[in-house]
Amino acid sequence: MEYLLTLGKREVDLASDEKGRFLEYRAQEELACRGADAVLCVSRPMAKLVAERYGIDAAKLGRVPNHAAPVPDAEARGPLRARTSASQARRSSSPTPARWRRGSCPTRR
């Protein structure tokens, strides 16, 4: 998921080298999820995706919401890509370590 957001592309639009890396990441993610005692997700939709994609038992899934306020109708509105571009999503995410080092993070004093 993260890799697709980073590239700003859908899975079907990946070039062959990108597709190869994507499949490697997906395989690593699956191995990690299947081998874990528990899998923490940041939302119910993510927990549902992990359970369906990798066959993880719901009893192994936990949810630890990130700092964003919950949006009750998020599933009904569709994926983020339908509402905004990946670059906009990256700009609105948490500050990067580079921004902290530069002092350009608005919350850093």
N, C-alpha and C positions, 0 to 999 in steps of 0.2 A: 504494500500500500504506500508506504513512505517513498519508495523508489519511484512509483508512478507519479506521486505528487511532486517529487523533486524534478522530474523530467517534464511535468505538465502535459502528459500524454495518457491516452487510454491504452490498455493492454494490446488491443488490435492494431494500434498505430506505431508500435515499437519497431525499430530497425532490428536486423538479425542479431547484432552484437548486444543491443539493449535487451532483447528478448532472452538471450542466453544468461545475462546477468540477472534479469528478473526471475528466471526459473531457478537459478542457483539460490537467490535470496529466499524465494518461496520454499524451496526444499529445506533450507536451514531453519526457516521459521517453523515449518511443520515438525522437523526433528526436535526442535526446542520445545514446542508445545506438547508433543506426544511424550517426551521424556521428563517433563516437569511434574512435580508433585501438585502444583497449582499454577494457574495462569491468571494474571491480573490484567484486566481490560479497563479502559477509561470510560466506557459507555455500554449501555445495553445492546445497541446495534453492533458494536465491536465484539462483544461476547457472543452474540448470535452468529456473527460471521465466523469467528474462530471455531465455535461448536459445529457449524455446518460444514465449513471447508475442511477441517482436520479431524472431524469425528471425536471431538473432545467432550467427555461427559460433563454435563452442566454442574455437577458437584465439584469438579476441579476448577471451575471458573469463579473468579472473584471480580469485584468492580471497585476501583479506586478512582473516582472522578477527578479530572484535572481541575484547574482553577477556574474554568469557564462555568458560567451559570447554565444549569440544565435547560434544554429547550424541549418542551413536551411533544411538540409536533414535528420533531426533526425527521423522523422516518417518513412522515407524510409529505414533507417538502422535497425530499429527494437528496441526492448527494451534493456535497459542497461544489463539485465541478459544475453542476448545473446552475449554480447561483453566482459563482465567482471564478476567476482564473486562479491557477496554482500560484502564480507570482503574488497575487493579492493575498492569498492564504498564507504564504510565507512571510509577507510583510506584517501581517497581523498576529503572527505567532510570538512566542516568548523571545526575549532578547538573546542573541547569540553571544558566546564568550568573546568574540571579536568586538562586538559593540560594547561590552562591559569594559574590555581593556582600553578601548578608544575613549571611553567616558561619554559615548553618545547615547547611552540608554537613559530614557527620560526618568526612570525611577531611581537611578544611581545618584547619590549626592556626594 
